[in-house]
Amino acid sequence: MASPYFRLRNVFSRYRPPPLLPTTIRTIQILATLHLVSTTLVELRICTGFSMLPTLSQHGDCVLVSPLPYWSPFSEKHTRSNRPKRGDVVVATSPMDPSQTVCKRVVGIEGDLIEIEPRRGNQRKWIDNAGVGFMVDVPQDIELEGHDENSHISHEELMRKPKRNGEGQWVKVPKGHVWLVGDNLSNSTDSRKYGPVPIAMVKGKVLARIYPNPAWIENNLRQIDE
């Protein structure tokens, strides 16, 4: 019959903490794997603020972001097809604060001619490098908080109003850059403030909203006649 000492030692041996070195190595491996997944495959992010209304809520939506759509294993001449496209919603490093990120929509790629302030009523437009006009299709039945004050006035009244800063001024997006704006133009700090953004600052494409109201993020760009 085992003595109380041996029985007590057996009990403690079952609950002794794991060796420090193997546990540390395993923890580092797990963290490295999570970092690899988040930087090369997909990650979850919380996007808050009014700038992407009505696509994303100002209260904070959990979105799925992936760099894979813009990644290519081939040489530089093959990567052009993998760059951000007009209409993509992306997460990028903030040009105004590199410690922060922004969630915006790509409305211009290199070579496109962009009007810095495109709003006239509910119009928002730009021209690509082939001279074709596009605009972001924002639902008109959604009341945007901080909405455009020009959206309910007549054409004659609009013509008498002073021009916004940047209206009628155009900029050509340089090589290796994109033009980023929020869907809620009346309440967004974007390329109209900080100019074209280098593609290298784009972290990934927003694929879907995970919570609340899960849904794929659509490219709601449409061509306009004028």
TORPA-4810 file (N, C-alpha, C, O; in nm, 3 decimals):
<nodes>
NODE_1_0.084_-0.120_0.000_0.000_0.000_0.000_0.088_0.126_0.000_0.180_0.139_0.081_M
NODE_2_0.057_0.217_-0.093_0.139_0.337_-0.107_0.118_0.430_0.011_0.007_0.441_0.063_A
NODE_3_0.224_0.495_0.051_0.217_0.589_0.161_0.148_0.717_0.116_0.142_0.745_-0.003_S
NODE_4_0.096_0.796_0.210_0.031_0.924_0.174_0.124_1.015_0.096_0.076_1.091_0.011_P
NODE_5_0.251_1.011_0.121_0.346_1.096_0.050_0.347_1.064_-0.099_0.345_1.154_-0.182_Y
NODE_6_0.351_0.933_-0.132_0.356_0.893_-0.273_0.223_0.922_-0.343_0.220_0.958_-0.460_F
NODE_7_0.113_0.906_-0.268_-0.017_0.937_-0.329_-0.027_1.087_-0.359_-0.078_1.128_-0.463_R
NODE_8_0.020_1.169_-0.265_0.018_1.314_-0.286_0.108_1.355_-0.401_0.073_1.443_-0.480_L
NODE_9_0.223_1.294_-0.412_0.315_1.326_-0.521_0.256_1.288_-0.656_0.274_1.360_-0.754_R
NODE_10_0.184_1.175_-0.662_0.121_1.134_-0.787_0.012_1.232_-0.830_-0.004_1.263_-0.949_N
NODE_11_-0.064_1.282_-0.730_-0.169_1.379_-0.763_-0.109_1.507_-0.820_-0.158_1.557_-0.922_V
NODE_12_-0.006_1.560_-0.758_0.057_1.684_-0.805_0.127_1.664_-0.938_0.135_1.758_-1.018_F
NODE_13_0.178_1.546_-0.963_0.247_1.522_-1.090_0.152_1.526_-1.208_0.192_1.557_-1.321_S
NODE_14_0.024_1.494_-1.182_-0.074_1.500_-1.290_-0.108_1.644_-1.330_-0.143_1.671_-1.444_R
NODE_15_-0.097_1.735_-1.236_-0.138_1.874_-1.261_-0.022_1.972_-1.270_-0.042_2.093_-1.264_Y
NODE_16_0.097_1.921_-1.282_0.211_2.012_-1.290_0.208_2.087_-1.422_0.165_2.031_-1.523_R
NODE_17_0.252_2.210_-1.424_0.249_2.290_-1.547_0.341_2.231_-1.653_0.440_2.167_-1.619_P
NODE_18_0.310_2.252_-1.779_0.395_2.200_-1.886_0.531_2.268_-1.885_0.545_2.378_-1.833_P
NODE_19_0.630_2.204_-1.941_0.764_2.265_-1.948_0.759_2.401_-2.017_0.686_2.419_-2.114_P
NODE_20_0.836_2.496_-1.967_0.830_2.633_-2.015_0.876_2.646_-2.160_0.808_2.713_-2.239_L
NODE_21_0.985_2.586_-2.198_1.039_2.603_-2.333_0.948_2.548_-2.441_0.919_2.620_-2.537_L
NODE_22_0.899_2.422_-2.430_0.806_2.373_-2.534_0.679_2.457_-2.544_0.629_2.480_-2.654_P
NODE_23_0.628_2.504_-2.429_0.507_2.587_-2.431_0.533_2.720_-2.501_0.450_2.767_-2.578_T
NODE_24_0.647_2.780_-2.475_0.683_2.906_-2.541_0.696_2.888_-2.691_0.648_2.971_-2.769_T
NODE_25_0.762_2.780_-2.731_0.779_2.754_-2.875_0.644_2.733_-2.942_0.621_2.785_-3.051_I
NODE_26_0.556_2.658_-2.878_0.424_2.632_-2.935_0.342_2.761_-2.946_0.272_2.782_-3.045_R
NODE_27_0.352_2.846_-2.845_0.280_2.974_-2.849_0.330_3.061_-2.963_0.250_3.123_-3.033_T
NODE_28_0.462_3.066_-2.981_0.519_3.144_-3.091_0.473_3.089_-3.226_0.444_3.166_-3.317_I
NODE_29_0.466_2.958_-3.240_0.421_2.897_-3.365_0.276_2.935_-3.395_0.241_2.966_-3.509_Q
NODE_30_0.192_2.930_-3.291_0.051_2.965_-3.311_0.037_3.112_-3.352_-0.039_3.144_-3.444_I
NODE_31_0.110_3.201_-3.283_0.102_3.343_-3.317_0.156_3.371_-3.456_0.101_3.454_-3.529_L
NODE_32_0.262_3.303_-3.494_0.318_3.320_-3.628_0.220_3.273_-3.734_0.207_3.335_-3.840_A
NODE_33_0.150_3.162_-3.706_0.051_3.112_-3.801_-0.064_3.210_-3.817_-0.109_3.237_-3.929_T
NODE_34_-0.113_3.263_-3.704_-0.221_3.361_-3.711_-0.179_3.485_-3.788_-0.256_3.539_-3.867_L
NODE_35_-0.055_3.531_-3.765_-0.005_3.648_-3.838_0.005_3.618_-3.987_-0.029_3.703_-4.069_H
NODE_36_0.052_3.500_-4.021_0.065_3.463_-4.162_-0.071_3.458_-4.230_-0.086_3.505_-4.343_L
NODE_37_-0.169_3.402_-4.161_-0.304_3.394_-4.218_-0.362_3.533_-4.239_-0.420_3.562_-4.344_V
NODE_38_-0.347_3.622_-4.137_-0.407_3.754_-4.145_-0.340_3.844_-4.248_-0.404_3.935_-4.301_S
NODE_39_-0.213_3.822_-4.276_-0.142_3.908_-4.371_-0.141_3.853_-4.513_-0.115_3.928_-4.607_T
NODE_40_-0.168_3.725_-4.531_-0.161_3.666_-4.664_-0.293_3.605_-4.711_-0.312_3.587_-4.832_T
NODE_41_-0.383_3.573_-4.621_-0.508_3.507_-4.661_-0.628_3.597_-4.632_-0.674_3.669_-4.720_L
NODE_42_-0.679_3.593_-4.510_-0.795_3.675_-4.473_-0.780_3.722_-4.329_-0.708_3.661_-4.250_V
NODE_43_-0.849_3.828_-4.297_-0.857_3.874_-4.158_-0.989_3.945_-4.137_-1.051_3.992_-4.232_E
NODE_44_-1.031_3.953_-4.012_-1.152_4.025_-3.975_-1.114_4.162_-3.922_-1.021_4.176_-3.843_L
NODE_45_-1.186_4.264_-3.967_-1.163_4.400_-3.922_-1.295_4.466_-3.887_-1.400_4.429_-3.941_R
NODE_46_-1.289_4.564_-3.798_-1.406_4.644_-3.764_-1.393_4.779_-3.833_-1.296_4.852_-3.810_I
NODE_47_-1.489_4.812_-3.918_-1.490_4.941_-3.988_-1.598_5.029_-3.929_-1.716_4.992_-3.930_C
NODE_48_-1.560_5.146_-3.877_-1.655_5.238_-3.817_-1.649_5.373_-3.887_-1.557_5.401_-3.964_T
NODE_49_-1.749_5.456_-3.859_-1.749_5.590_-3.914_-1.857_5.607_-4.020_-1.917_5.510_-4.067_G
NODE_50_-1.879_5.733_-4.057_-1.987_5.768_-4.150_-1.945_5.763_-4.297_-2.031_5.771_-4.384_F
NODE_51_-1.817_5.749_-4.326_-1.770_5.772_-4.463_-1.819_5.668_-4.563_-1.829_5.699_-4.682_S
NODE_52_-1.851_5.545_-4.518_-1.892_5.442_-4.613_-2.042_5.411_-4.608_-2.086_5.309_-4.660_M
NODE_53_-2.120_5.501_-4.545_-2.265_5.486_-4.553_-2.312_5.497_-4.697_-2.256_5.579_-4.770_L
NODE_54_-2.410_5.421_-4.742_-2.484_5.319_-4.667_-2.425_5.178_-4.680_-2.483_5.082_-4.631_P
NODE_55_-2.310_5.166_-4.746_-2.250_5.034_-4.766_-2.214_4.970_-4.633_-2.241_4.852_-4.611_T
NODE_56_-2.151_5.048_-4.544_-2.113_5.000_-4.411_-2.168_5.096_-4.306_-2.174_5.217_-4.328_L
NODE_57_-2.209_5.042_-4.193_-2.272_5.121_-4.088_-2.169_5.204_-4.012_-2.053_5.167_-3.999_S
NODE_58_-2.217_5.320_-3.962_-2.130_5.405_-3.882_-2.104_5.346_-3.744_-2.011_5.389_-3.675_Q
NODE_59_-2.184_5.249_-3.703_-2.170_5.191_-3.569_-2.062_5.084_-3.562_-2.026_5.040_-3.453_H
NODE_60_-2.010_5.042_-3.676_-1.903_4.943_-3.675_-1.947_4.810_-3.731_-2.019_4.736_-3.664_G
NODE_61_-1.906_4.779_-3.851_-1.934_4.650_-3.913_-1.809_4.564_-3.911_-1.697_4.613_-3.930_D
NODE_62_-1.828_4.436_-3.886_-1.717_4.341_-3.894_-1.708_4.292_-4.038_-1.803_4.232_-4.090_C
NODE_63_-1.595_4.316_-4.103_-1.581_4.283_-4.244_-1.466_4.185_-4.265_-1.374_4.175_-4.183_V
NODE_64_-1.475_4.113_-4.375_-1.371_4.016_-4.413_-1.281_4.082_-4.517_-1.327_4.122_-4.623_L
NODE_65_-1.152_4.092_-4.486_-1.056_4.159_-4.573_-0.951_4.058_-4.617_-0.903_3.978_-4.537_V
NODE_66_-0.916_4.062_-4.746_-0.814_3.970_-4.797_-0.721_4.042_-4.895_-0.768_4.117_-4.980_S
NODE_67_-0.590_4.019_-4.883_-0.495_4.075_-4.981_-0.482_3.988_-5.106_-0.419_4.028_-5.203_P
NODE_68_-0.542_3.868_-5.104_-0.523_3.774_-5.214_-0.568_3.828_-5.351_-0.501_3.799_-5.451_L
NODE_69_-0.679_3.906_-5.360_-0.717_3.956_-5.493_-0.610_4.042_-5.559_-0.611_4.057_-5.682_P
NODE_70_-0.517_4.098_-5.481_-0.414_4.186_-5.536_-0.276_4.122_-5.531_-0.175_4.191_-5.547_Y
NODE_71_-0.271_3.992_-5.510_-0.143_3.922_-5.501_-0.119_3.841_-5.626_-0.212_3.780_-5.680_W
NODE_72_0.006_3.839_-5.672_0.042_3.759_-5.788_0.182_3.702_-5.769_0.273_3.773_-5.727_S
NODE_73_0.201_3.572_-5.801_0.333_3.512_-5.787_0.423_3.538_-5.906_0.539_3.497_-5.908_P
NODE_74_0.370_3.607_-6.007_0.444_3.624_-6.131_0.523_3.754_-6.131_0.528_3.826_-6.030_F
NODE_75_0.583_3.783_-6.242_0.666_3.902_-6.253_0.580_4.027_-6.262_0.458_4.019_-6.271_S
NODE_76_0.646_4.144_-6.259_0.577_4.271_-6.256_0.482_4.290_-6.374_0.377_4.351_-6.359_E
NODE_77_0.517_4.237_-6.489_0.434_4.260_-6.607_0.299_4.187_-6.597_0.207_4.218_-6.672_K
NODE_78_0.288_4.091_-6.503_0.163_4.018_-6.487_0.079_4.073_-6.373_-0.035_4.030_-6.356_H
NODE_79_0.130_4.166_-6.293_0.060_4.209_-6.173_-0.044_4.318_-6.200_-0.124_4.349_-6.112_T
NODE_80_-0.044_4.376_-6.317_-0.139_4.484_-6.344_-0.283_4.436_-6.331_-0.369_4.510_-6.283_R
NODE_81_-0.311_4.312_-6.374_-0.446_4.259_-6.364_-0.486_4.229_-6.221_-0.603_4.204_-6.193_S
NODE_82_-0.390_4.230_-6.129_-0.418_4.200_-5.989_-0.419_4.325_-5.901_-0.425_4.315_-5.779_N
NODE_83_-0.414_4.442_-5.963_-0.418_4.565_-5.886_-0.563_4.601_-5.854_-0.656_4.550_-5.917_R
NODE_84_-0.583_4.690_-5.756_-0.721_4.732_-5.724_-0.793_4.784_-5.847_-0.734_4.851_-5.932_P
NODE_85_-0.921_4.752_-5.855_-1.003_4.791_-5.969_-1.106_4.894_-5.926_-1.139_4.906_-5.808_K
NODE_86_-1.155_4.970_-6.024_-1.258_5.069_-5.994_-1.378_5.000_-5.930_-1.427_4.898_-5.979_R
NODE_87_-1.424_5.057_-5.821_-1.540_5.001_-5.753_-1.506_4.912_-5.635_-1.594_4.884_-5.554_G
NODE_88_-1.381_4.867_-5.624_-1.342_4.783_-5.510_-1.348_4.864_-5.381_-1.308_4.980_-5.378_D
NODE_89_-1.397_4.802_-5.275_-1.386_4.860_-5.141_-1.262_4.800_-5.077_-1.248_4.678_-5.069_V
NODE_90_-1.172_4.886_-5.031_-1.042_4.840_-4.983_-1.012_4.897_-4.845_-1.071_4.996_-4.802_V
NODE_91_-0.919_4.833_-4.777_-0.860_4.885_-4.655_-0.717_4.926_-4.687_-0.642_4.849_-4.746_V
NODE_92_-0.680_5.048_-4.649_-0.548_5.100_-4.681_-0.490_5.173_-4.560_-0.563_5.218_-4.472_A
NODE_93_-0.358_5.184_-4.559_-0.292_5.266_-4.457_-0.331_5.411_-4.478_-0.329_5.461_-4.590_T
NODE_94_-0.366_5.479_-4.370_-0.407_5.619_-4.381_-0.288_5.706_-4.421_-0.185_5.703_-4.354_S
NODE_95_-0.300_5.784_-4.529_-0.192_5.876_-4.567_-0.171_5.987_-4.464_-0.064_6.048_-4.461_P
NODE_96_-0.271_6.013_-4.381_-0.261_6.120_-4.283_-0.208_6.072_-4.149_-0.158_6.151_-4.069_M
NODE_97_-0.221_5.940_-4.123_-0.173_5.883_-3.998_-0.137_5.736_-4.025_-0.225_5.650_-4.023_D
NODE_98_-0.008_5.708_-4.051_0.032_5.571_-4.087_0.000_5.466_-3.982_0.003_5.346_-4.012_P
NODE_99_-0.031_5.507_-3.860_-0.067_5.410_-3.757_-0.213_5.367_-3.767_-0.256_5.275_-3.698_S
NODE_100_-0.290_5.433_-3.854_-0.431_5.403_-3.872_-0.457_5.347_-4.012_-0.374_5.359_-4.101_Q
NODE_101_-0.575_5.286_-4.028_-0.617_5.239_-4.160_-0.749_5.306_-4.196_-0.822_5.352_-4.109_T
NODE_102_-0.777_5.311_-4.326_-0.903_5.367_-4.375_-0.972_5.263_-4.463_-0.907_5.180_-4.526_V
NODE_103_-1.103_5.271_-4.467_-1.183_5.185_-4.555_-1.254_5.276_-4.655_-1.339_5.356_-4.617_C
NODE_104_-1.217_5.263_-4.782_-1.272_5.350_-4.886_-1.298_5.269_-5.013_-1.264_5.151_-5.022_K
NODE_105_-1.359_5.336_-5.112_-1.384_5.273_-5.242_-1.287_5.330_-5.346_-1.262_5.450_-5.350_R
NODE_106_-1.234_5.242_-5.428_-1.147_5.284_-5.538_-1.235_5.339_-5.650_-1.318_5.266_-5.706_V
NODE_107_-1.218_5.466_-5.683_-1.294_5.522_-5.794_-1.204_5.562_-5.911_-1.253_5.600_-6.017_V
NODE_108_-1.073_5.554_-5.892_-0.983_5.587_-6.002_-0.854_5.507_-5.991_-0.801_5.488_-5.882_G
NODE_109_-0.805_5.462_-6.106_-0.677_5.394_-6.113_-0.583_5.477_-6.199_-0.623_5.579_-6.254_I
NODE_110_-0.459_5.433_-6.210_-0.359_5.515_-6.281_-0.405_5.550_-6.422_-0.453_5.464_-6.496_E
NODE_111_-0.390_5.677_-6.457_-0.430_5.726_-6.588_-0.569_5.786_-6.593_-0.602_5.856_-6.688_G
NODE_112_-0.651_5.760_-6.489_-0.786_5.814_-6.488_-0.785_5.964_-6.457_-0.698_6.013_-6.385_D
NODE_113_-0.882_6.035_-6.513_-0.898_6.178_-6.489_-1.010_6.197_-6.387_-1.124_6.161_-6.414_L
NODE_114_-0.977_6.252_-6.272_-1.070_6.260_-6.160_-1.104_6.405_-6.130_-1.015_6.490_-6.121_I
NODE_115_-1.233_6.434_-6.115_-1.272_6.565_-6.064_-1.262_6.559_-5.912_-1.320_6.472_-5.848_E
NODE_116_-1.187_6.653_-5.854_-1.159_6.647_-5.711_-1.288_6.654_-5.630_-1.304_6.579_-5.534_I
NODE_117_-1.380_6.743_-5.666_-1.508_6.752_-5.597_-1.620_6.727_-5.699_-1.661_6.820_-5.768_E
NODE_118_-1.668_6.603_-5.709_-1.761_6.568_-5.817_-1.908_6.588_-5.784_-1.992_6.561_-5.869_P
NODE_119_-1.943_6.635_-5.664_-2.084_6.637_-5.624_-2.160_6.753_-5.687_-2.121_6.869_-5.674_R
NODE_120_-2.268_6.719_-5.754_-2.366_6.818_-5.800_-2.501_6.754_-5.776_-2.547_6.673_-5.855_R
NODE_121_-2.565_6.792_-5.665_-2.682_6.716_-5.623_-2.631_6.579_-5.579_-2.545_6.570_-5.491_G
NODE_122_-2.685_6.473_-5.639_-2.643_6.338_-5.604_-2.544_6.281_-5.705_-2.515_6.162_-5.703_N
NODE_123_-2.492_6.365_-5.794_-2.397_6.317_-5.894_-2.258_6.305_-5.833_-2.218_6.387_-5.751_Q
NODE_124_-2.188_6.205_-5.874_-2.047_6.188_-5.835_-1.982_6.113_-5.950_-2.017_5.998_-5.976_R
NODE_125_-1.889_6.176_-6.018_-1.842_6.112_-6.141_-1.694_6.137_-6.163_-1.633_6.227_-6.105_K
NODE_126_-1.638_6.054_-6.250_-1.500_6.067_-6.292_-1.487_6.002_-6.428_-1.581_5.939_-6.476_W
NODE_127_-1.373_6.016_-6.490_-1.354_5.967_-6.626_-1.231_5.878_-6.628_-1.127_5.914_-6.573_I
NODE_128_-1.242_5.762_-6.692_-1.127_5.673_-6.698_-1.033_5.715_-6.810_-1.057_5.814_-6.879_D
NODE_129_-0.925_5.638_-6.828_-0.824_5.677_-6.925_-0.868_5.658_-7.070_-0.793_5.693_-7.162_N
NODE_130_-0.988_5.604_-7.092_-1.042_5.592_-7.227_-1.153_5.695_-7.251_-1.215_5.695_-7.357_A
NODE_131_-1.177_5.783_-7.152_-1.278_5.886_-7.168_-1.418_5.842_-7.133_-1.514_5.911_-7.166_G
NODE_132_-1.433_5.726_-7.067_-1.565_5.676_-7.028_-1.597_5.722_-6.887_-1.514_5.711_-6.797_V
NODE_133_-1.718_5.774_-6.866_-1.757_5.823_-6.735_-1.821_5.715_-6.650_-1.888_5.626_-6.701_G
NODE_134_-1.798_5.723_-6.519_-1.857_5.628_-6.424_-1.908_5.704_-6.303_-1.870_5.819_-6.279_F
NODE_135_-1.996_5.640_-6.226_-2.039_5.696_-6.099_-2.071_5.583_-6.002_-2.103_5.472_-6.044_M
NODE_136_-2.063_5.613_-5.873_-2.101_5.517_-5.770_-2.251_5.521_-5.752_-2.308_5.629_-5.737_V
NODE_137_-2.316_5.406_-5.754_-2.461_5.396_-5.742_-2.498_5.385_-5.595_-2.491_5.276_-5.538_D
NODE_138_-2.538_5.495_-5.532_-2.580_5.496_-5.392_-2.732_5.501_-5.387_-2.791_5.590_-5.449_V
NODE_139_-2.797_5.410_-5.315_-2.944_5.411_-5.307_-2.996_5.546_-5.262_-2.946_5.603_-5.165_P
NODE_140_-3.097_5.599_-5.333_-3.150_5.730_-5.301_-3.255_5.728_-5.190_-3.289_5.833_-5.136_Q
NODE_141_-3.305_5.608_-5.156_-3.409_5.600_-5.054_-3.350_5.584_-4.915_-3.424_5.568_-4.818_D
NODE_142_-3.217_5.589_-4.903_-3.152_5.578_-4.774_-3.110_5.717_-4.727_-3.038_5.788_-4.798_I
NODE_143_-3.156_5.756_-4.610_-3.121_5.886_-4.556_-2.984_5.880_-4.494_-2.964_5.812_-4.393_E
NODE_144_-2.887_5.949_-4.554_-2.750_5.946_-4.504_-2.735_6.051_-4.395_-2.777_6.165_-4.409_L
NODE_145_-2.673_6.009_-4.286_-2.644_6.104_-4.179_-2.529_6.191_-4.225_-2.423_6.139_-4.262_E
NODE_146_-2.547_6.321_-4.222_-2.449_6.412_-4.279_-2.464_6.414_-4.430_-2.364_6.417_-4.502_G
NODE_147_-2.590_6.413_-4.480_-2.615_6.399_-4.624_-2.579_6.527_-4.697_-2.555_6.632_-4.637_H
NODE_148_-2.577_6.517_-4.830_-2.542_6.630_-4.915_-2.652_6.734_-4.910_-2.767_6.704_-4.942_D
NODE_149_-2.618_6.855_-4.870_-2.718_6.959_-4.855_-2.771_7.006_-4.990_-2.870_7.079_-4.993_E
NODE_150_-2.709_6.968_-5.100_-2.754_7.011_-5.232_-2.852_6.914_-5.295_-2.901_6.939_-5.406_N
NODE_151_-2.883_6.805_-5.226_-2.958_6.698_-5.293_-3.106_6.731_-5.312_-3.172_6.663_-5.390_S
NODE_152_-3.160_6.835_-5.244_-3.303_6.863_-5.254_-3.332_7.004_-5.306_-3.441_7.056_-5.285_H
NODE_153_-3.236_7.065_-5.374_-3.259_7.198_-5.428_-3.266_7.190_-5.579_-3.218_7.095_-5.641_I
NODE_154_-3.327_7.293_-5.639_-3.347_7.292_-5.784_-3.216_7.318_-5.858_-3.116_7.360_-5.799_S
NODE_155_-3.220_7.291_-5.990_-3.101_7.313_-6.072_-3.062_7.460_-6.074_-2.943_7.493_-6.069_H
NODE_156_-3.162_7.550_-6.081_-3.132_7.693_-6.086_-3.066_7.739_-5.956_-2.970_7.815_-5.958_E
NODE_157_-3.119_7.691_-5.842_-3.060_7.727_-5.714_-2.918_7.671_-5.701_-2.830_7.736_-5.645_E
NODE_158_-2.898_7.551_-5.754_-2.767_7.489_-5.747_-2.664_7.568_-5.826_-2.549_7.580_-5.785_L
NODE_159_-2.706_7.623_-5.942_-2.614_7.698_-6.026_-2.574_7.831_-5.961_-2.466_7.884_-5.988_M
NODE_160_-2.662_7.884_-5.873_-2.632_8.010_-5.807_-2.544_7.992_-5.684_-2.488_8.089_-5.632_R
NODE_161_-2.532_7.869_-5.636_-2.451_7.844_-5.517_-2.303_7.853_-5.552_-2.264_7.816_-5.663_K
NODE_162_-2.221_7.903_-5.460_-2.077_7.906_-5.486_-2.021_7.764_-5.500_-2.071_7.670_-5.438_P
NODE_163_-1.919_7.750_-5.582_-1.860_7.619_-5.606_-1.788_7.570_-5.482_-1.728_7.647_-5.407_K
NODE_164_-1.794_7.439_-5.461_-1.713_7.379_-5.356_-1.566_7.385_-5.396_-1.533_7.395_-5.514_R
NODE_165_-1.480_7.379_-5.296_-1.338_7.373_-5.322_-1.306_7.243_-5.394_-1.330_7.134_-5.341_N
NODE_166_-1.252_7.253_-5.513_-1.220_7.134_-5.591_-1.318_7.105_-5.702_-1.291_7.021_-5.787_G
NODE_167_-1.433_7.173_-5.702_-1.530_7.151_-5.809_-1.478_7.214_-5.938_-1.434_7.329_-5.940_E
NODE_168_-1.483_7.137_-6.045_-1.429_7.183_-6.172_-1.279_7.170_-6.183_-1.221_7.208_-6.285_G
NODE_169_-1.214_7.117_-6.079_-1.070_7.093_-6.082_-1.044_6.944_-6.099_-1.104_6.862_-6.029_Q
NODE_170_-0.956_6.910_-6.191_-0.933_6.770_-6.226_-0.787_6.731_-6.200_-0.697_6.814_-6.210_W
NODE_171_-0.766_6.606_-6.168_-0.632_6.555_-6.145_-0.620_6.419_-6.213_-0.714_6.340_-6.212_V
NODE_172_-0.506_6.394_-6.272_-0.481_6.265_-6.334_-0.410_6.174_-6.235_-0.307_6.212_-6.179_K
NODE_173_-0.465_6.055_-6.212_-0.407_5.962_-6.115_-0.273_5.912_-6.169_-0.268_5.854_-6.277_V
NODE_174_-0.164_5.934_-6.094_-0.031_5.895_-6.145_-0.011_5.744_-6.142_-0.090_5.670_-6.084_P
NODE_175_0.094_5.701_-6.205_0.127_5.559_-6.213_0.150_5.503_-6.073_0.213_5.566_-5.988_K
NODE_176_0.096_5.383_-6.050_0.115_5.316_-5.923_0.030_5.371_-5.810_0.059_5.344_-5.693_G
NODE_177_-0.075_5.447_-5.842_-0.161_5.507_-5.740_-0.308_5.476_-5.769_-0.343_5.434_-5.880_H
NODE_178_-0.391_5.497_-5.670_-0.536_5.487_-5.684_-0.600_5.609_-5.617_-0.538_5.676_-5.535_V
NODE_179_-0.725_5.636_-5.655_-0.800_5.746_-5.597_-0.909_5.685_-5.509_-0.995_5.612_-5.559_W
NODE_180_-0.906_5.714_-5.379_-0.997_5.654_-5.283_-1.096_5.757_-5.231_-1.057_5.868_-5.194_L
NODE_181_-1.225_5.721_-5.228_-1.326_5.808_-5.169_-1.424_5.723_-5.089_-1.434_5.602_-5.110_V
NODE_182_-1.495_5.787_-4.997_-1.602_5.720_-4.924_-1.731_5.730_-5.001_-1.752_5.825_-5.077_G
NODE_183_-1.820_5.633_-4.982_-1.950_5.637_-5.050_-2.034_5.755_-5.003_-2.114_5.808_-5.080_D
NODE_184_-2.016_5.796_-4.879_-2.086_5.912_-4.825_-1.997_6.035_-4.844_-1.927_6.076_-4.751_N
NODE_185_-1.999_6.092_-4.963_-1.904_6.198_-4.998_-1.915_6.320_-4.908_-1.817_6.392_-4.888_L
NODE_186_-2.034_6.344_-4.853_-2.051_6.464_-4.771_-1.990_6.449_-4.631_-1.985_6.546_-4.556_S
NODE_187_-1.944_6.329_-4.597_-1.887_6.310_-4.464_-1.773_6.207_-4.473_-1.779_6.101_-4.410_N
NODE_188_-1.672_6.240_-4.551_-1.561_6.148_-4.571_-1.432_6.225_-4.595_-1.428_6.318_-4.676_S
NODE_189_-1.327_6.186_-4.525_-1.193_6.238_-4.551_-1.122_6.136_-4.638_-1.097_6.023_-4.593_T
NODE_190_-1.089_6.173_-4.760_-1.038_6.075_-4.856_-0.940_6.142_-4.952_-0.876_6.241_-4.916_D
NODE_191_-0.928_6.089_-5.073_-0.830_6.142_-5.169_-0.858_6.287_-5.206_-0.768_6.356_-5.254_S
NODE_192_-0.979_6.334_-5.186_-1.006_6.476_-5.208_-0.927_6.563_-5.112_-0.901_6.680_-5.138_R
NODE_193_-0.888_6.503_-4.998_-0.810_6.573_-4.897_-0.661_6.544_-4.911_-0.579_6.635_-4.908_K
NODE_194_-0.626_6.413_-4.927_-0.485_6.376_-4.925_-0.431_6.328_-5.059_-0.316_6.285_-5.067_Y
NODE_195_-0.511_6.336_-5.165_-0.461_6.306_-5.299_-0.453_6.157_-5.331_-0.501_6.075_-5.253_G
NODE_196_-0.393_6.123_-5.445_-0.380_5.983_-5.485_-0.302_5.903_-5.381_-0.212_5.955_-5.316_P
NODE_197_-0.337_5.776_-5.367_-0.276_5.689_-5.266_-0.194_5.582_-5.336_-0.244_5.516_-5.427_V
NODE_198_-0.068_5.562_-5.297_0.013_5.455_-5.358_-0.050_5.318_-5.337_-0.104_5.289_-5.231_P
NODE_199_-0.044_5.235_-5.441_-0.103_5.101_-5.433_-0.039_5.021_-5.320_-0.104_4.935_-5.261_I
NODE_200_0.087_5.048_-5.289_0.156_4.975_-5.183_0.090_4.996_-5.048_0.111_4.916_-4.957_A
NODE_201_0.010_5.102_-5.032_-0.056_5.129_-4.905_-0.189_5.056_-4.892_-0.250_5.055_-4.785_M
NODE_202_-0.235_4.994_-5.001_-0.360_4.918_-4.997_-0.332_4.782_-4.934_-0.251_4.704_-4.985_V
NODE_203_-0.400_4.753_-4.824_-0.376_4.630_-4.747_-0.456_4.512_-4.799_-0.411_4.398_-4.789_K
NODE_204_-0.573_4.537_-4.854_-0.655_4.427_-4.901_-0.792_4.473_-4.946_-0.830_4.589_-4.927_G
NODE_205_-0.865_4.382_-5.005_-0.999_4.409_-5.055_-1.102_4.363_-4.953_-1.089_4.255_-4.894_K
NODE_206_-1.205_4.445_-4.931_-1.315_4.407_-4.842_-1.408_4.316_-4.922_-1.472_4.359_-5.018_V
NODE_207_-1.415_4.190_-4.882_-1.494_4.091_-4.956_-1.639_4.085_-4.911_-1.730_4.072_-4.993_L
NODE_208_-1.660_4.095_-4.780_-1.796_4.076_-4.728_-1.811_4.141_-4.592_-1.714_4.165_-4.520_A
NODE_209_-1.937_4.169_-4.559_-1.969_4.208_-4.423_-2.010_4.082_-4.348_-2.100_4.009_-4.391_R
NODE_210_-1.943_4.057_-4.236_-1.968_3.937_-4.159_-2.076_3.959_-4.054_-2.160_3.872_-4.031_I
NODE_211_-2.073_4.077_-3.988_-2.169_4.108_-3.883_-2.184_4.259_-3.871_-2.084_4.331_-3.878_Y
NODE_212_-2.307_4.310_-3.854_-2.433_4.236_-3.865_-2.476_4.224_-4.011_-2.408_4.278_-4.099_P
NODE_213_-2.585_4.156_-4.038_-2.640_4.143_-4.173_-2.535_4.097_-4.273_-2.496_4.174_-4.361_N
NODE_214_-2.489_3.974_-4.262_-2.386_3.924_-4.354_-2.425_3.942_-4.500_-2.538_3.913_-4.539_P
NODE_215_-2.331_3.991_-4.579_-2.357_4.013_-4.721_-2.224_4.036_-4.792_-2.128_4.085_-4.733_A
NODE_216_-2.220_3.999_-4.919_-2.103_4.028_-5.001_-2.100_4.177_-5.033_-2.204_4.239_-5.052_W
NODE_217_-1.981_4.234_-5.037_-1.965_4.375_-5.075_-1.958_4.383_-5.226_-1.866_4.331_-5.288_I
NODE_218_-2.056_4.449_-5.285_-2.067_4.453_-5.430_-1.992_4.571_-5.490_-1.972_4.674_-5.425_E
NODE_219_-1.950_4.554_-5.613_-1.895_4.664_-5.692_-2.012_4.736_-5.759_-2.063_4.690_-5.861_N
NODE_220_-2.055_4.848_-5.699_-2.174_4.916_-5.750_-2.141_5.033_-5.841_-2.211_5.134_-5.843_N
NODE_221_-2.034_5.018_-5.915_-1.997_5.118_-6.015_-2.083_5.102_-6.139_-2.111_4.989_-6.180_L
NODE_222_-2.124_5.210_-6.197_-2.198_5.200_-6.323_-2.153_5.309_-6.417_-2.112_5.418_-6.375_R
NODE_223_-2.161_5.280_-6.544_-2.120_5.374_-6.648_-2.229_5.477_-6.671_-2.348_5.443_-6.667_Q
NODE_224_-2.190_5.601_-6.695_-2.288_5.705_-6.726_-2.266_5.752_-6.869_-2.157_5.737_-6.925_I
NODE_225_-2.371_5.808_-6.927_-2.367_5.844_-7.068_-2.285_5.969_-7.095_-2.218_5.980_-7.198_D
NODE_226_-2.289_6.064_-7.001_-2.220_6.191_-7.028_-2.077_6.186_-6.979_-2.004_6.284_-6.993_E
</nodes>
